[in-house]
Amino acid sequence: MTETPSGGDLSRLRRLNSLAVIGALRTGPALTLTELARRTGLSRASTEDVVRELLERGWLAEVAAAAGTVGRPARRFRFRADAGRVLGVDIGGHKILALVADLDGTVLHSARVAVAPAMGRGDRLAALDRAVADALAGAGLAADAVWAAGAATTGLVDGGGRVMLSEALPEWTGVDVRAHLRRLVGGPVLVENDSKLAALAESWCGAARYAKDVVVILAGLRTGAGLIIDGKLHRGFGNAAGEIGALPASGWIRAQEHLRAWPPEQPRAAAGRRAADQEAAAEAVFEAARAGDRKAAAVVRRYVRDVAVGTAALVLTLDPELVVIGGGFSRSADLIAEPLRRELDRWCIRTPEVRVSEFGDEGVALGALRLALDHVDAELRERPELGGPEDFARRG
């Protein structure tokens, strides 16, 4: 980065230099002035001036020397991740999960509220209110102290945060999620489809963090997909990328029906089961298959074959480096991952590596956190005056 002012715009140059120092400390450990100068391309004198200003404004903190250090150690500085807080919320068919994190994405508190697909719109929104309130209270955080909030929801979401279409939760179609959450927190609210945010989480800090082209399959009582192309979340022209499950031939609609029909002695009761019972029934299939039950193993094979059809279509279209299995059923990946790979071998010209998410059913909420953090990072880059953390919070 040059340190020579262009057109006399010293204020802009100072801001750019400040952002360079913050950027160097946001993505790594505490650094000395010499290390920061090397990372940013600034002179040591300019680096010292920038660090002094950022310390005064509250963006940086000096790291105490380790006990027992001999001599006078070089001063080290870190980004103050504790200067702000973000919120991530997963609004699902069976749970609402709210996470509060610092500016590094470290989760400080979480709150979970059980819901059901048959729940009405008002009851689901009330459950959302409880989850957010519990998460904020657990983190000791006032609503107006949230710098940004990300929310994940089933269905297609427009650019304004409204659910355009939700087949899994029909009463959810038309809900303005952004407007509702905006009444609960002080900062900006970003809303996105849950499968897309599951992919964002895997790309950020999960199984796909070193890959550029990825298909993430959200496997649960419904199946969805999120796409990472060239290292970025792919939304598509109308924010409908990855919605291959809408095509009946993809197999994703009927895949869950195999699991819902378990146990075979009670086929008539399956359709009327409550959501919790359906989830328990699905888990029972995997447990029985794991224990050697042949009928259960056959059910799992049929489930995997149907999921593989839509997955293969995405693989043939995108030629990804990885396929990641996420969602609640990822806990049973010992029964899913290898059969899925074999099915992909049958249909795909090149079968990508199949990996399993480590997030369980928390991946979507983590993706919502990342969405909020991305907004904070964009705000830092675009602000005409950096100011301090307190100014940033008030701007929300």
N, C-alpha and C positions, 0 to 999 in steps of 0.2 A: 504494500500500500504506500502510495506517495505521501510525503509530509509537506509538499510544497502547495500552498493554497492556489486554487484555480479560480480566477476572477475575483479574488479577495474574499471568497466565502469561507471565512475562518470558522464561523459557527457550524456550518455543515461539515467541515473537516473535523472539528472536535467531536461532533456526533458520530461520524463514521469511525474515528479512532476509538471512541468509547465502545461502540458496538463490536469492533474487532476484538477488544480486550474481553468484553463480556462473552462473546462467542467462543473465544479460546478457553475460558474458564467454565462455560456451560457444559462442555462435552468432555471434560477430563478432570484430573486431580488438581489440587492446589499447586500454583507455580510461583517461581521467583520472578523478580523483575527481568532478569536476564533471559529466563525461559519464555516469559511473555513477549519480550522484544523479538526473540527468535521466531515465535509462533506467528506474530502479527506483522512482522516486517517493519515495525517502527524502530526508531532509535531508542536507546535505553533512556535518554533524557525525556523524550516524548512519552514513553511508556510510564515513566515515574510520574509525570504530570497527570496523565489520564488516570492512573491508579489512585493518586491522591484525591482527585475530584470524585471518582466513583466511591471511594471510601467515605467521603464527606456526605455524599448523597444517599448512601445506604445500600448501594448495589453490591459492594464487595465487603469482605471482612478479612482481617489478618488472622492467619492460623498460628496458634501458639506453638512455640518450639517444643519438640519432644523432650520428655524428662531424661536427664542424664547426658544431654548433648554437650560435647566438649567444644569450648571456644564460642565465638559469636556466630550463630547460624544465619544464613541468608533469610530474609523475610519472605514468607510465602503468603499468597492471597487466594481466596476462593470466592466463587459466586455465592451470594446469599440466597440460597434456594428457599430459606424460611421467610423471605421478604414478602411472599404472596402465597395464595392458595387457589387451587382450581378444584372443580367438581366434575365427576363423571357419573352418569346414570344409565343403567340398562333397564329399559321398560319392556319386559318380556311377557310371554303368555303365562308363565308359571311363577315368576319372581320379579321383584323390582330391587335392584342392587345399586346402592349409591356409594361412591368412593370419594373421599377428600384427600388431596395430595398436595405436596409442596411443588415448587417450580422445577424440581428435578424429576417429578413424577413418582416420588416415594409416597406410598399410600400411608396416611396417618390414621385414618379411621374409616370403617365401612358400616353400612346398615342394610339389612335385607328384610323385605316384607314379602310374604307368600301371597300370590294371587292365582287366578284360574282363568283359562280362556273364556269361559262362559260369563265372567264378571262383566257387569255393565260399565259404561264409560265413566259415570260419576264415581263408582266405587274404585275403579282403577286409578283415577286421578287422585282420589283421597288417599289411596295406598302410596302413590307417588309422593304426595305431600308428607306423609309420615316418614318415608324412607329418607327424603332429603332433610327433613327436620332432625331426625335421629342422627344422621351422619354429621350434620353441622354441629349439633349439640355435643356429640362425642368428641369432636375435634376442638371444642371450645371456640367455635367460630361463629361470628355474627353473619347474617345473610348478606349484608352489604360489603363484607370483606372478601367475597368470592370474586376473583379477577375475571374468570370466565368459566362457563359450564358447558360440557358436552353431553349430549343425550343421544342414546341409541334406541331405536324403536323398530318393531316389525313393520313391513310394508314399504311402499314407495313414498319418498319424502321429497317435497318440492324445495326450492331454494329459500323459501321463507320459513321453513320448519313445520309445515303442515303435512299431515299424512294424506297423500292423494288416494292410496288404495291399500287396504289391508285385508287379505283373504283369510289369514289365520285368525284375526280378531275383527270381524266385520263391523262391530260397533265402533271400532277405532278409526275407521275411515272418516276423514274430515277433521280430526282433532288437531288443533293448533298447539302442538307440543311446545314450541318456542314461546308463544304468548303465555301459556300456563306457567312454565318454569321461570319466565321473566318476572312473575309476581313473587317468586320464592327466593330469588337470589339477586344480588345487586349488579353483577357483571353481565357482559354479553352472553347469549345462549346460542349454541350451534347444535343442530339436529341432523342426524344421518341414520340411514338404514343399519340395522344391527349386524348383518353379515359383512357389510363393508367395513364397519368398525372392528369386527373381529380380525379381518385381514390387516387393518392398520396396526392393531396391537401386535400381531405376529411379526410384521415388518419392523416395528419399533424395537421390541425387546423380547421377541419370542423365537419360535423355530425358524422363521424366515428372515431374521435380522441381517443375514449376510447374503441374501439372494435378491435378485432384481426382478425376476418374473415368477409369480407365484399364484396358484389357485388355492384359496382357503375354503374348505368345506365345513360349514357349520352344521354338525350332525346332532340331531335331537329328535323330539317329537315332530319336528318339521325340519326340512333340509334347505339350506341356503348357501350362497357362495359369494365370496368377495375376491376381487382381482387386484393384484399388484403388477403393474407393467412399468418396466424401467425404473423400479424403485419407488413408484408413486401409486397411490390409491387411484384406481380407474373407476370413474363414475359413469361415463358415457354421456351422450348428448342430453338425454332426458333423465339422467340419474338412475337408469334402469339396467345398467350393465350387470351381468352375472345372474339375471333373473331367469335362468333357463328352466327352473322348476315350474314356470307357468306353462311350459309345453308338456302336455300329457305323455308324449312319447319319451320324455326324459327319464321317466320312472320315479321321479321324486315324490309325486303325489301318492302313489300306491306303496312306496317303500315303507312308510310308517304303519300302513295298515297290517302288514305282516306281524309287527310287534304288538299292535293293539289287540289283535285277535288271540293273544296268548292269555291264559292257557287254553288249549284246544277244546277242553270240556265245556267252556262257557262262551261260545261264539256269539250268542245272542246278547249277552250283557256287555260286550266290548264297546259297542257304539255309545252306550249311555253312561259309561264310566266317567267319574269326575276326573279332572286333570291330574290330581295327585295319584289317583288309582292308576291312570294310564301310564304315568311316569314310573310308578312302582312295578307295573306289569312289564314295561320294557326292560327295566333292570332285572326282573325275574327271569326273562328270556336269556339274557346274557349270563346270569348266574347258573341257570340250568345247563346251558350249553357248555359253560366252563367246567361244570361237574360231570359232563359226559352224556347228558340227555340228548339222544339222537334227534328227537322231534324239535327240540329247542335249537340244536345246531342247524337243522334244515331251515328253520325260520330265519336265523341269522344269515345264512347263506343267501336266502331269497332277498332279504333286506339289502345286503351288500351288492348283490347283482343289480338291483334296481338303482341304488345310489351310483353305481359305477357307470351306468348309461349316460346320465347327465354329466358326470365328472369327465368321462371320456370325450364327450362333445366339447367341453371347455378345453381339455388338454389338446385335442386336435386343432382347435382354433388358435390357441395362444402359444403352444409349445413351451410350457413353463419349465423352469428349473426344478421347482418343488410343487408337490401337492401336500397341504397341511390339513390334518383332520382336527377340527376343534369342536367346541360345543360340549354339552353334557355327556354325549355318548363317547367322547374321546377317552373317558375313564375305562371304557371297554375296548380300547384300541388293540389289545392282545387278540381279540376276536375279529377285528375289522381291518386293520392296516394291511396285513399280508394278503388276505383274500381280495381286498380292493386292488392291491398292486397286481395280483394275478389276473383279475378281470381287465384291468387297463392294458396288460400285456396282450390280451386277446384283440383289443380294438385299436390301440394306438400305434402309430408308426414308431414313436420313441416314448418309452414309459419314463416319466420323471421319477425322481426320488420321492417316496411317500414318508412324511414325518408326522408325528403326533404332537399336538399342542400340550404344553405343560400348564396351561391356565385353567383347565376344567371349564366350569361355566362362568368364570370371571373374565374371560378374554374380551367379551363385548364391552363391559364396563371399563376395562383398561383402554380399549380403543377410544371410548368416549373421553377419557382423561387426555389421551394423546391429541384428540381433536381440539380440546380446550387449550392445551399447551401450544399447539401449532398457532392458534389464534393469538396467544400471548406473544409468541416469538414474532409473528407478523406485525403486531402492534409496536413492539420494540423497534423493529426495523423502519417502520413507516412514520413514526412520530416525528414532527418537525423539531421538538425539543424533548430530550430524554427525561429531564426532571429527576425525581426520586420515586421510590416505590409508592409512597403515599399519594403522589400526584397520579400515578398510574392507576391505583385503585379507585380514586375519585373519578377518573375519566370514564370507567365502566358505566 
